[in-house]
Amino acid sequence: MDDYDEPEEEQLRRYQKRRKSAEASLTSGIVFTIAFGIAWSVTGLWFFIFPLLFAGVMPMVEGIRRLAAARYAKPIAAQPQKPSIASVEKQILLAAKEENGVVTPALIALKTDLSIQEAEKKLDELAQNGYTVMQVRESGRIEYEFPEFMPRLGDNAGETI
């Protein structure tokens, strides 16, 4: 179970509880309205007007109001959308181009929507497929080099292609 699932489940549970409560209020309001309405019409006693209003009509109106509020407050099952693989790769390539072809997972995480772990995993995949070269520096720092974006010596020194 993801961390994102529990709050959504809790919201859904609360929504269903509110809806049931509103339905119960509406149902009891209708029942009491009918019962005291019949009692008032048969006997003609004005005494039945008060229970008709306070036990019937008011709970019925409140139930309708709460049902409408619950309907508009219904939680939207919005799943956090993950960016497509092509989009992630494009973000990594753009960051590599900006950095003259040398990036780290932390730098990719900073410049994209990825976490450091996701960036490292994606950079490893790109290295395994031959799109980048992983270099471990003497300091222990892991860098990923994209030769296409690195400055070339000789022709137009300092420019990237």
C-alpha positions in Angstrom: 0.0 0.0 0.0 1.4 3.4 -1.0 1.5 6.4 1.3 -0.9 8.1 -1.1 -3.5 5.4 -0.9 -4.3 5.7 2.8 -5.5 9.3 2.8 -7.6 8.7 -0.3 -9.2 5.7 1.4 -9.8 7.8 4.5 -11.5 10.5 2.4 -13.6 8.0 0.6 -14.7 6.4 3.9 -15.6 9.8 5.3 -17.5 10.7 2.2 -19.5 7.5 2.4 -20.3 8.0 6.1 -21.5 11.6 5.4 -23.7 10.3 2.5 -25.2 7.6 4.7 -25.9 10.1 7.4 -27.6 12.5 4.9 -29.6 9.7 3.4 -30.8 8.7 6.9 -31.8 12.3 7.8 -33.7 12.6 4.5 -35.5 9.2 5.0 -36.5 10.0 8.6 -37.6 13.5 7.5 -39.9 12.0 4.8 -41.3 9.3 7.1 -42.1 11.9 9.9 -43.5 14.4 7.4 -45.9 11.7 6.0 -46.8 10.4 9.5 -47.5 13.7 11.1 -49.1 15.1 7.9 -51.6 12.2 7.9 -52.2 12.6 11.6 -52.8 16.4 11.2 -55.1 15.9 8.2 -57.1 13.1 9.8 -57.5 14.7 13.3 -57.3 18.4 12.3 -55.4 19.1 15.5 -53.0 21.9 15.2 -50.7 20.2 17.7 -49.4 18.0 14.9 -48.0 21.0 13.0 -45.0 21.4 15.3 -43.8 17.7 15.0 -44.6 17.9 11.3 -42.2 20.8 11.0 -39.5 20.0 13.5 -39.4 16.1 13.1 -40.3 15.9 9.5 -39.8 18.9 7.2 -36.6 20.3 8.8 -34.7 17.0 8.9 -35.9 16.3 5.3 -34.6 19.7 4.1 -31.3 19.2 6.1 -30.9 15.7 4.5 -31.4 17.2 1.0 -28.8 20.0 1.8 -26.3 17.5 3.2 -26.8 15.1 0.2 -26.1 18.0 -2.2 -23.0 19.1 -0.1 -21.7 15.5 0.0 -22.2 15.2 -3.8 -20.1 18.3 -4.5 -17.5 17.3 -1.8 -17.0 13.8 -3.4 -13.3 13.1 -3.4 -11.8 12.8 -6.8 -9.7 9.7 -7.3 -6.7 11.7 -8.5 -3.8 9.4 -8.9 -0.5 11.2 -9.0 0.5 10.8 -12.6 4.0 9.7 -13.4 5.6 11.4 -16.3 6.1 9.2 -19.4 9.5 7.5 -20.0 10.1 9.7 -23.0 9.3 12.8 -21.0 11.7 11.8 -18.2 14.5 11.0 -20.7 13.9 14.4 -22.4 14.2 16.2 -19.0 17.5 14.3 -18.3 18.9 15.1 -21.7 18.0 18.8 -21.4 19.7 18.9 -18.0 22.7 17.2 -19.4 22.9 19.7 -22.3 22.7 22.6 -19.9 25.6 21.1 -17.9 27.8 20.5 -20.9 27.2 16.7 -20.8 28.2 15.9 -17.2 25.5 15.3 -14.6 24.9 13.6 -11.3 21.7 12.0 -9.9 21.4 15.0 -7.4 21.7 17.5 -10.3 19.1 15.6 -12.3 16.8 15.4 -9.3 17.2 19.2 -8.9 16.4 20.0 -12.5 13.6 17.4 -13.1 10.6 16.1 -11.3 12.5 12.9 -10.2 13.7 12.0 -6.8 17.4 11.3 -6.4 16.8 7.5 -6.3 14.6 7.7 -9.5 17.2 9.8 -11.2 20.0 7.4 -10.3 18.0 4.4 -11.5 17.2 6.2 -14.8 20.8 7.3 -15.4 21.9 3.7 -14.7 19.4 2.4 -17.3 20.7 5.0 -19.8 24.3 3.9 -19.1 23.4 0.2 -19.5 21.8 1.0 -22.9 24.9 2.9 -24.0 23.5 6.5 -24.0 25.7 7.8 -21.3 28.9 6.8 -19.6 29.2 6.4 -15.8 32.4 7.7 -14.3 33.5 7.2 -10.7 35.9 10.0 -9.8 38.8 9.6 -7.3 36.7 11.4 -4.7 34.0 8.7 -5.1 31.6 11.0 -6.9 29.5 9.3 -9.6 29.0 11.3 -12.7 27.3 10.5 -15.9 28.8 11.8 -19.1 26.8 12.4 -22.2 29.5 12.7 -25.0 27.1 14.4 -27.4 26.8 17.4 -25.2 30.4 17.7 -24.1 32.5 20.5 -25.6 34.8 19.3 -28.4 38.4 20.4 -28.8 39.5 21.5 -32.2 36.7 22.6 -34.4 34.7 25.4 -32.8 36.3 24.8 -29.4 33.9 25.4 -26.5 30.7 24.9 -28.6 28.4 22.0 -28.3 26.7 20.3 -31.2 
